[in-house]
């Protein structure tokens, strides 16, 4: 099974919050995209893992994604072990993505940091012929995606590039709101968190506007990479016209 892009987040709403507009844009462009959540978010203050599974499925449908997996590694316990690395390696070899989208490595939440490390190690090890994995009893072939890009969460960085999501921003926000248990709901009896405050989604919009204006568009999502990026046509660059 070949997939163009595999995006991996620590918790069921991380991808939507960080790069949902890019995911929706890739789908609209005709690329095959898969999502994977490392945990079920069971330690979250609001909601349950059963609720969050349903919300994640609804969000994926809004983004246009047909494949979403959950690795069911314990929330708050994303240890960098051979077993957990093997779970991600097995997923990469099954879906055979050309590109990985993963969390940035410097973060407020330890799960995000550990997910970055887990994905980065699995990206490399998935290409090793002598590292065996099996799926449904069948030996898998090695596969290493060409490269990986890092999305922004709490910690801000100077992006290597910014994706114009002006045409998919509303889809991004709709996919975020599909995680009803996590965000502002005046009827909820659960304790308020940073994410459930009435102003949080405005913060997401403000960030997208900020990065959009840096390239002369309405909304943008920032990414980081350690790889050099080539350009075929200088006139394809999206920059503020001076």
Residue pairs with C-beta under 8 A, 6 or more apart in sequence:
1 94
1 95
1 96
2 32
2 95
2 96
2 98
3 32
3 33
3 34
3 67
3 95
3 96
3 97
3 98
4 26
4 31
4 32
4 33
4 97
4 98
4 99
5 23
5 26
5 31
5 32
5 33
5 34
5 97
5 98
5 99
5 100
5 101
6 33
6 34
6 35
6 36
6 91
6 92
6 95
6 97
6 99
6 100
6 101
6 145
7 15
7 19
7 23
7 33
7 34
7 35
7 36
7 100
7 101
7 102
7 151
8 15
8 35
8 36
8 37
8 38
8 88
8 100
8 101
8 102
8 103
8 115
8 119
9 15
9 18
9 35
9 36
9 37
9 38
9 103
9 115
10 37
10 38
10 39
10 78
10 103
10 109
10 111
10 112
10 114
10 115
11 37
11 38
11 39
11 41
11 44
11 75
11 111
12 37
12 40
12 41
12 52
12 53
12 55
12 56
12 59
12 70
12 179
13 41
13 55
13 56
13 59
13 176
13 179
13 182
14 37
14 103
14 112
14 153
15 23
15 35
15 37
15 101
15 151
16 23
16 59
16 63
16 172
16 175
16 176
16 178
16 179
17 153
17 176
17 204
18 103
18 151
18 152
18 153
18 221
19 101
19 151
19 163
19 221
19 223
20 59
20 63
20 168
20 171
20 172
20 173
20 175
20 176
21 163
21 165
21 168
21 169
21 171
21 172
21 208
21 219
21 221
22 101
22 151
22 163
22 165
22 168
22 221
22 223
23 33
23 35
23 63
23 65
23 101
24 63
24 64
24 165
24 168
24 171
24 172
24 175
25 163
25 165
25 167
25 168
26 33
27 33
27 63
27 64
27 65
28 64
28 167
28 168
33 63
33 64
33 65
33 67
34 65
34 67
34 68
34 69
34 95
34 97
35 60
35 63
35 65
35 67
35 68
35 69
36 68
36 69
36 70
36 71
36 91
37 56
37 68
37 69
37 70
37 71
38 70
38 71
38 73
38 78
38 111
38 115
38 118
39 70
39 71
39 72
39 73
39 74
39 75
39 76
39 78
39 111
40 49
40 52
40 53
40 70
40 72
40 75
41 47
41 49
41 52
41 75
42 48
42 49
42 52
42 74
42 75
43 75
43 76
44 52
44 75
44 182
45 190
45 191
45 193
46 181
46 182
46 188
46 190
46 191
46 193
46 196
47 55
47 181
47 182
47 190
48 181
51 181
52 179
52 181
52 182
53 70
55 178
55 179
55 180
55 181
55 182
56 68
56 70
56 179
57 68
58 178
59 175
59 176
59 178
59 179
60 66
60 68
60 175
62 171
62 174
62 175
62 178
63 171
63 175
67 95
69 91
71 84
71 87
71 88
71 91
73 84
73 87
75 111
76 110
76 111
78 84
78 110
78 111
78 114
78 115
78 118
79 114
80 114
80 117
80 118
80 121
84 118
85 118
85 121
85 122
85 125
86 133
88 118
88 119
88 122
88 126
89 122
89 125
89 126
89 131
89 133
90 133
90 134
90 135
90 140
92 100
92 122
92 123
92 126
92 143
92 144
92 145
93 126
93 133
93 135
93 140
93 141
93 142
93 143
94 135
94 140
96 143
97 145
98 145
98 146
99 145
99 146
99 147
99 148
99 149
100 119
100 123
100 145
100 147
100 148
100 149
101 148
101 149
101 150
101 151
101 223
102 115
102 116
102 119
102 120
102 123
102 148
102 149
102 150
102 151
103 112
103 113
103 115
103 116
103 119
103 150
103 151
103 153
104 112
104 116
104 150
104 151
104 152
104 153
104 155
104 157
104 224
105 113
105 116
105 117
105 120
105 150
106 113
106 155
106 157
107 113
107 116
107 153
107 154
107 155
108 153
108 154
108 155
109 153
109 154
112 153
112 154
116 150
119 148
120 148
123 144
123 145
123 148
124 144
125 131
126 142
126 143
126 144
126 145
127 142
127 143
127 144
128 142
129 142
131 142
132 139
132 140
133 139
133 140
134 140
147 225
147 227
148 225
149 160
149 223
149 224
149 225
150 223
150 224
150 225
151 221
151 222
151 223
152 159
152 207
152 221
152 222
152 223
152 224
157 222
157 224
158 224
159 211
159 222
159 223
159 224
160 223
160 224
160 225
160 229
161 222
161 223
161 225
161 229
162 211
162 212
162 214
162 215
162 220
162 221
162 222
162 223
163 220
163 221
163 223
164 212
164 215
164 217
164 219
164 220
164 238
165 172
165 208
165 212
165 219
165 220
165 221
166 212
166 217
166 218
166 219
166 220
169 205
169 208
169 218
169 219
172 208
173 201
173 204
173 205
176 183
176 201
176 204
177 183
177 201
181 188
181 190
182 193
182 195
182 196
183 195
183 196
183 200
183 201
184 196
184 197
184 198
184 200
184 201
185 196
188 196
190 196
194 200
205 219
208 219
208 220
208 221
209 218
209 219
211 219
211 220
211 221
211 222
212 218
212 219
212 220
213 220
213 240
214 220
214 240
215 238
215 239
215 240
216 238
216 239
216 240
216 241
217 238
231 237
